[in-house]
């Protein structure tokens, strides 16, 4: 498979104890996707395809296009480990940029989380 047919990834690991950054859309620069701020998702920019925080264990935001693409997938969503395959089966190519941010802190011991943000460059067409 060529790199043009695969969703693109940027993976960032924050140092332990550092708060995750507030992610800005790489297309329009709009802010507002920080997991802990939560809904209303109507205020997101039109380029955000999905938001998957590992702490929630599910997509907390899905664009209408993302819902349409994934609705027919029989396998469901098994987690971040299989996100790349899931997105390929949904028909995404290199017009989708996934930013994964991993961060950790203390709870009852050290704990790590990864938030995945999908930005769809095909919305510019």
KOLSEDREN-241770 format. One record per atom (N, C-alpha, C): residue number from 1; residue in three letters; y, x, z; atom name; chain. Coordinates in pm, whole numbers, plus 50000, padded with zeros to 5 digits. Atoms other than C-alpha are relative to their C-alpha. Last residue first. Example, Ala and Ser with C-alpha at 12.3 -4.5 7.8 and 13.67 -1.06 7.14 Angstrom:
KOLSEDREN-241770
R    n  res      v      u      w  atom  chain
R    2  SER  49881  49918  49994     N      A
R    2  SER  49894  51367  50714    CA      A
R    2  SER  50109  49923  50073     C      A
R    1  ALA  49881  50089  50000     N      A
R    1  ALA  49550  51230  50780    CA      A
R    1  ALA  50120  50090  50000     C      A
END
This chain:
KOLSEDREN-241770
R    n  res      v      u      w  atom  chain
R  125  UNK  50014  50041  50140     N      A
R  125  UNK  52020  48736  49867    CA      A
R  125  UNK  50060  49864  49974     C      A
R  124  UNK  49879  49963  50074     N      A
R  124  UNK  52156  48860  50200    CA      A
R  124  UNK  49996  49954  49857     C      A
R  123  UNK  49903  50108  49980     N      A
R  123  UNK  51887  48670  50394    CA      A
R  123  UNK  50131  50031  49929     C      A
R  122  UNK  50006  50090  50115     N      A
R  122  UNK  51641  48917  50238    CA      A
R  122  UNK  50094  49881  50017     C      A
R  121  UNK  49899  49963  50099     N      A
R  121  UNK  51759  49172  50496    CA      A
R  121  UNK  49995  49909  49877     C      A
R  120  UNK  50042  50025  50137     N      A
R  120  UNK  51555  48998  50766    CA      A
R  120  UNK  50113  50027  49902     C      A
R  119  UNK  49879  50031  50079     N      A
R  119  UNK  51599  49138  51115    CA      A
R  119  UNK  49962  49996  49853     C      A
R  118  UNK  50019  49993  50145     N      A
R  118  UNK  51300  49128  51352    CA      A
R  118  UNK  50126  49956  49928     C      A
R  117  UNK  49900  50079  50071     N      A
R  117  UNK  51359  49214  51719    CA      A
R  117  UNK  49975  50016  49851     C      A
R  116  UNK  49998  49981  50145     N      A
R  116  UNK  51071  49341  51931    CA      A
R  116  UNK  50096  49900  49938     C      A
R  115  UNK  49941  50114  50068     N      A
R  115  UNK  51105  49385  52308    CA      A
R  115  UNK  50006  50032  49852     C      A
R  114  UNK  49949  49974  50134     N      A
R  114  UNK  50870  49627  52482    CA      A
R  114  UNK  50053  49869  49943     C      A
R  113  UNK  49990  50116  50089     N      A
R  113  UNK  50805  49631  52856    CA      A
R  113  UNK  50048  50047  49863     C      A
R  112  UNK  49935  49978  50129     N      A
R  112  UNK  50694  49896  53105    CA      A
R  112  UNK  49996  49872  49918     C      A
R  111  UNK  50037  50099  50100     N      A
R  111  UNK  50608  49874  53475    CA      A
R  111  UNK  50081  50024  49874     C      A
R  110  UNK  49936  49985  50131     N      A
R  110  UNK  50608  50131  53753    CA      A
R  110  UNK  49948  49896  49901     C      A
R  109  UNK  50040  49872  50055     N      A
R  109  UNK  50499  49993  54088    CA      A
R  109  UNK  50067  50013  49866     C      A
R  108  UNK  50094  49960  49894     N      A
R  108  UNK  50536  49664  54269    CA      A
R  108  UNK  49939  50134  49963     C      A
R  107  UNK  50024  50133  49944     N      A
R  107  UNK  50842  49629  54045    CA      A
R  107  UNK  49914  50027  50124     C      A
R  106  UNK  50090  50020  49886     N      A
R  106  UNK  50993  49956  53926    CA      A
R  106  UNK  49993  49852  50036     C      A
R  105  UNK  49935  50001  49870     N      A
R  105  UNK  51139  50014  53583    CA      A
R  105  UNK  49896  49977  50108     C      A
R  104  UNK  50080  50014  49880     N      A
R  104  UNK  51051  50062  53220    CA      A
R  104  UNK  50084  50004  50126     C      A
R  103  UNK  49924  49961  49881     N      A
R  103  UNK  51189  50031  52870    CA      A
R  103  UNK  49915  49974  50122     C      A
R  102  UNK  50087  49993  49882     N      A
R  102  UNK  51044  50001  52520    CA      A
R  102  UNK  50082  50055  50116     C      A
R  101  UNK  49940  49922  49893     N      A
R  101  UNK  51270  49888  52235    CA      A
R  101  UNK  49909  49991  50121     C      A
R  100  UNK  50075  50013  49875     N      A
R  100  UNK  51112  49775  51910    CA      A
R  100  UNK  50064  50091  50103     C      A
R   99  UNK  49955  49903  49900     N      A
R   99  UNK  51341  49719  51612    CA      A
R   99  UNK  49924  49970  50128     C      A
R   98  UNK  50039  50032  49863     N      A
R   98  UNK  51167  49546  51322    CA      A
R   98  UNK  50050  50112  50091     C      A
R   97  UNK  49990  49886  49910     N      A
R   97  UNK  51338  49565  50985    CA      A
R   97  UNK  49968  49952  50140     C      A
R   96  UNK  50001  50032  49858     N      A
R   96  UNK  51227  49310  50726    CA      A
R   96  UNK  50004  50130  50081     C      A
R   95  UNK  49872  50066  49972     N      A
R   95  UNK  51328  49370  50362    CA      A
R   95  UNK  50009  49956  50147     C      A
R   94  UNK  49904  49908  49942     N      A
R   94  UNK  51042  49621  50349    CA      A
R   94  UNK  50140  49940  50017     C      A
R   93  UNK  50006  49868  50061     N      A
R   93  UNK  50792  49339  50300    CA      A
R   93  UNK  50108  50088  50063     C      A
R   92  UNK  49880  49916  49987     N      A
R   92  UNK  50716  49017  50485    CA      A
R   92  UNK  49975  50136  49934     C      A
R   91  UNK  49933  49976  50127     N      A
R   91  UNK  50445  48788  50350    CA      A
R   91  UNK  50127  50082  50009     C      A
R   90  UNK  49897  50103  50014     N      A
R   90  UNK  50321  48632  50675    CA      A
R   90  UNK  50082  50022  49873     C      A
R   89  UNK  50070  50123  50037     N      A
R   89  UNK  50005  48842  50640    CA      A
R   89  UNK  50098  49885  49983     C      A
R   88  UNK  50048  49982  50137     N      A
R   88  UNK  50226  49152  50642    CA      A
R   88  UNK  49932  49873  49951     C      A
R   87  UNK  49883  50014  50087     N      A
R   87  UNK  50405  49027  50954    CA      A
R   87  UNK  49962  50018  49853     C      A
R   86  UNK  49956  50139  49996     N      A
R   86  UNK  50075  48972  51138    CA      A
R   86  UNK  50116  49978  49902     C      A
R   85  UNK  50093  50077  50083     N      A
R   85  UNK  49943  49312  51034    CA      A
R   85  UNK  50043  49855  49989     C      A
R   84  UNK  49986  49955  50139     N      A
R   84  UNK  50253  49483  51175    CA      A
R   84  UNK  49909  49922  49906     C      A
R   83  UNK  49881  50059  50064     N      A
R   83  UNK  50253  49271  51492    CA      A
R   83  UNK  50012  50041  49854     C      A
R   82  UNK  50036  50046  50134     N      A
R   82  UNK  49896  49363  51586    CA      A
R   82  UNK  50118  49940  49924     C      A
R   81  UNK  50091  49903  50062     N      A
R   81  UNK  49965  49573  51896    CA      A
R   81  UNK  49965  49963  49856     C      A
R   80  UNK  49926  49895  50070     N      A
R   80  UNK  50267  49354  51975    CA      A
R   80  UNK  49909  50102  49931     C      A
R   79  UNK  49919  49909  49918     N      A
R   79  UNK  50052  49055  52061    CA      A
R   79  UNK  50064  50109  49917     C      A
R   78  UNK  50074  49936  49893     N      A
R   78  UNK  49770  48832  51927    CA      A
R   78  UNK  50081  50096  50088     C      A
R   77  UNK  49935  49872  49973     N      A
R   77  UNK  49982  48592  51722    CA      A
R   77  UNK  49934  50066  50120     C      A
R   76  UNK  49909  50008  49887     N      A
R   76  UNK  49780  48315  51564    CA      A
R   76  UNK  50064  50135  50024     C      A
R   75  UNK  50032  49911  49890     N      A
R   75  UNK  49488  48408  51343    CA      A
R   75  UNK  50091  49987  50120     C      A
R   74  UNK  50109  50048  49915     N      A
R   74  UNK  49506  48104  51117    CA      A
R   74  UNK  49980  50086  50124     C      A
R   73  UNK  50087  49889  49961     N      A
R   73  UNK  49843  48181  50964    CA      A
R   73  UNK  49896  49952  50101     C      A
R   72  UNK  50135  50010  50058     N      A
R   72  UNK  49978  47862  50806    CA      A
R   72  UNK  49906  50112  50041     C      A
R   71  UNK  50065  50126  49965     N      A
R   71  UNK  50283  47831  51031    CA      A
R   71  UNK  49856  49993  49951     C      A
R   70  UNK  50111  49978  49906     N      A
R   70  UNK  50375  48198  51003    CA      A
R   70  UNK  49923  49873  50033     C      A
R   69  UNK  50092  49895  50044     N      A
R   69  UNK  50593  48187  50690    CA      A
R   69  UNK  49877  50011  50090     C      A
R   68  UNK  50065  50045  50124     N      A
R   68  UNK  50757  47852  50775    CA      A
R   68  UNK  49894  50102  49954     C      A
R   67  UNK  50093  50109  49965     N      A
R   67  UNK  50831  47954  51134    CA      A
R   67  UNK  49921  49955  49878     C      A
R   66  UNK  50112  49938  49928     N      A
R   66  UNK  50982  48282  51010    CA      A
R   66  UNK  49896  49895  50038     C      A
R   65  UNK  50082  49931  50100     N      A
R   65  UNK  51198  48095  50756    CA      A
R   65  UNK  49878  50064  50066     C      A
R   64  UNK  50071  50103  50077     N      A
R   64  UNK  51323  47854  51025    CA      A
R   64  UNK  49908  50065  49896     C      A
R   63  UNK  49914  50064  50099     N      A
R   63  UNK  51411  48150  51246    CA      A
R   63  UNK  49917  49895  49926     C      A
R   62  UNK  50054  49991  50135     N      A
R   62  UNK  51186  48215  51545    CA      A
R   62  UNK  50097  49930  49906     C      A
R   61  UNK  49916  50051  50107     N      A
R   61  UNK  51310  48285  51898    CA      A
R   61  UNK  49928  50023  49868     C      A
R   60  UNK  49905  50089  49932     N      A
R   60  UNK  51117  48326  52222    CA      A
R   60  UNK  50105  49948  49902     C      A
R   59  UNK  49871  50002  50066     N      A
R   59  UNK  50815  48465  52038    CA      A
R   59  UNK  50091  49903  50076     C      A
R   58  UNK  49993  50091  50114     N      A
R   58  UNK  50538  48509  52290    CA      A
R   58  UNK  50136  50014  49933     C      A
R   57  UNK  50130  50009  50064     N      A
R   57  UNK  50420  48733  52573    CA      A
R   57  UNK  49994  49903  49884     C      A
R   56  UNK  50028  50142  50023     N      A
R   56  UNK  50732  48663  52780    CA      A
R   56  UNK  49863  49981  49936     C      A
R   55  UNK  50003  50064  49869     N      A
R   55  UNK  50742  49018  52921    CA      A
R   55  UNK  49968  49851  49988     C      A
R   54  UNK  50137  49992  49949     N      A
R   54  UNK  50649  49150  52578    CA      A
R   54  UNK  49988  49935  50137     C      A
R   53  UNK  50002  49913  49883     N      A
R   53  UNK  50979  49021  52443    CA      A
R   53  UNK  49860  50002  50059     C      A
R   52  UNK  50125  50001  49923     N      A
R   52  UNK  50941  48884  52089    CA      A
R   52  UNK  50013  50098  50115     C      A
R   51  UNK  49983  49919  49879     N      A
R   51  UNK  51260  48791  51902    CA      A
R   51  UNK  49872  49982  50082     C      A
R   50  UNK  50076  50031  49879     N      A
R   50  UNK  51235  48662  51548    CA      A
R   50  UNK  50042  50092  50113     C      A
R   49  UNK  50119  50076  50038     N      A
R   49  UNK  51401  48641  51206    CA      A
R   49  UNK  49919  49960  50123     C      A
R   48  UNK  50108  49985  49903     N      A
R   48  UNK  51752  48747  51311    CA      A
R   48  UNK  49884  49910  49960     C      A
R   47  UNK  50093  49895  50043     N      A
R   47  UNK  51969  48768  50998    CA      A
R   47  UNK  49882  50018  50096     C      A
R   46  UNK  50101  50053  50093     N      A
R   46  UNK  52151  48435  51044    CA      A
R   46  UNK  49896  50102  49957     C      A
R   45  UNK  49958  49980  50139     N      A
R   45  UNK  52333  48561  51355    CA      A
R   45  UNK  49889  49951  49907     C      A
R   44  UNK  50042  49873  50059     N      A
R   44  UNK  52234  48410  51686    CA      A
R   44  UNK  50052  50010  49858     C      A
R   43  UNK  49888  49908  50014     N      A
R   43  UNK  52444  48133  51844    CA      A
R   43  UNK  49959  50133  49939     C      A
R   42  UNK  49922  50045  50115     N      A
R   42  UNK  52182  47864  51786    CA      A
R   42  UNK  50114  50098  49973     C      A
R   41  UNK  50027  49916  50115     N      A
R   41  UNK  51964  48069  52022    CA      A
R   41  UNK  50077  49957  49876     C      A
R   40  UNK  50037  50074  50122     N      A
R   40  UNK  52122  47905  52327    CA      A
R   40  UNK  49984  50091  49879     C      A
R   39  UNK  49939  50096  50090     N      A
R   39  UNK  51932  48066  52493    CA      A
R   39  UNK  50145  49972  50038     C      A
R   38  UNK  50069  50124  50039     N      A
R   38  UNK  51841  48379  52691    CA      A
R   38  UNK  50078  49909  49907     C      A
R   37  UNK  49892  50098  50013     N      A
R   37  UNK  52074  48637  52847    CA      A
R   37  UNK  49946  49866  49955     C      A
R   36  UNK  49974  50067  49873     N      A
R   36  UNK  51777  48836  52974    CA      A
R   36  UNK  50115  49902  49995     C      A
R   35  UNK  50104  50091  49951     N      A
R   35  UNK  51646  48918  52631    CA      A
R   35  UNK  50043  49921  50122     C      A
R   34  UNK  50060  49940  49881     N      A
R   34  UNK  51963  49076  52496    CA      A
R   34  UNK  49909  49897  50066     C      A
R   33  UNK  50143  50021  49998     N      A
R   33  UNK  52011  48924  52154    CA      A
R   33  UNK  49934  50057  50123     C      A
R   32  UNK  50039  50123  49934     N      A
R   32  UNK  52384  48867  52159    CA      A
R   32  UNK  49853  49975  50009     C      A
R   31  UNK  50075  49975  49878     N      A
R   31  UNK  52568  49117  51947    CA      A
R   31  UNK  49949  49866  50054     C      A
R   30  UNK  49984  50099  49893     N      A
R   30  UNK  52682  49078  51588    CA      A
R   30  UNK  49908  50033  50118     C      A
R   29  UNK  49946  49940  49879     N      A
R   29  UNK  52687  49398  51383    CA      A
R   29  UNK  50018  49904  50117     C      A
R   28  UNK  49863  50049  49978     N      A
R   28  UNK  52647  49218  51050    CA      A
R   28  UNK  50064  50055  50127     C      A
R   27  UNK  49939  50050  50123     N      A
R   27  UNK  52339  49387  50902    CA      A
R   27  UNK  50145  49961  50022     C      A
R   26  UNK  49964  49887  50086     N      A
R   26  UNK  52211  49609  51183    CA      A
R   26  UNK  50067  49957  49869     C      A
R   25  UNK  50058  50018  50132     N      A
R   25  UNK  52228  49311  51422    CA      A
R   25  UNK  50042  50118  49912     C      A
R   24  UNK  49907  50057  50099     N      A
R   24  UNK  52325  49443  51761    CA      A
R   24  UNK  49927  49989  49867     C      A
R   23  UNK  50024  49971  50141     N      A
R   23  UNK  52077  49499  52042    CA      A
R   23  UNK  50102  49927  49913     C      A
R   22  UNK  49973  50127  50064     N      A
R   22  UNK  52204  49504  52400    CA      A
R   22  UNK  49993  50026  49850     C      A
R   21  UNK  49870  50022  50062     N      A
R   21  UNK  52041  49816  52531    CA      A
R   21  UNK  50014  49857  49950     C      A
R   20  UNK  50008  50006  50146     N      A
R   20  UNK  51747  49812  52770    CA      A
R   20  UNK  50138  49973  49941     C      A
R   19  UNK  49996  50138  50052     N      A
R   19  UNK  51838  49917  53125    CA      A
R   19  UNK  49986  50001  49848     C      A
R   18  UNK  49877  50029  50075     N      A
R   18  UNK  51741  50275  53214    CA      A
R   18  UNK  49989  49859  49943     C      A
R   17  UNK  49892  50045  49913     N      A
R   17  UNK  51480  50310  53489    CA      A
R   17  UNK  50130  49968  49929     C      A
R   16  UNK  50038  50088  49890     N      A
R   16  UNK  51234  50515  53283    CA      A
R   16  UNK  50121  49967  50087     C      A
R   15  UNK  50050  49929  49882     N      A
R   15  UNK  51398  50671  52978    CA      A
R   15  UNK  49970  49900  50112     C      A
R   14  UNK  49895  49966  49904     N      A
R   14  UNK  51431  50428  52686    CA      A
R   14  UNK  49939  50083  50114     C      A
R   13  UNK  50048  50006  49862     N      A
R   13  UNK  51170  50433  52411    CA      A
R   13  UNK  50110  50049  50092     C      A
R   12  UNK  49918  49927  49904     N      A
R   12  UNK  51296  50343  52065    CA      A
R   12  UNK  49939  49985  50137     C      A
R   11  UNK  50053  50009  49864     N      A
R   11  UNK  51084  50234  51769    CA      A
R   11  UNK  50080  50093  50091     C      A
R   10  UNK  49925  49900  49923     N      A
R   10  UNK  51241  50159  51431    CA      A
R   10  UNK  49954  49980  50144     C      A
R    9  UNK  49993  49996  49854     N      A
R    9  UNK  51002  49980  51199    CA      A
R    9  UNK  50093  50110  50049     C      A
R    8  UNK  49956  49871  49949     N      A
R    8  UNK  50998  49873  50832    CA      A
R    8  UNK  50019  49992  50152     C      A
R    7  UNK  49882  50011  49911     N      A
R    7  UNK  50795  49580  50703    CA      A
R    7  UNK  50032  50137  50058     C      A
R    6  UNK  50024  50010  49856     N      A
R    6  UNK  50553  49697  50433    CA      A
R    6  UNK  50130  49977  50077     C      A
R    5  UNK  50066  50127  49971     N      A
R    5  UNK  50553  49635  50057    CA      A
R    5  UNK  49977  49978  50149     C      A
R    4  UNK  49915  50112  50038     N      A
R    4  UNK  50812  49897  49974    CA      A
R    4  UNK  49937  49866  50032     C      A
R    3  UNK  49908  50028  49889     N      A
R    3  UNK  50618  50156  50176    CA      A
R    3  UNK  50095  49886  49966     C      A
R    2  UNK  49878  49921  50004     N      A
R    2  UNK  50343  50132  49916    CA      A
R    2  UNK  50092  49961  50115     C      A
R    1  UNK  49882  50084  50000     N      A
R    1  UNK  50000  50000  50000    CA      A
R    1  UNK  50124  50088  50000     C      A
END
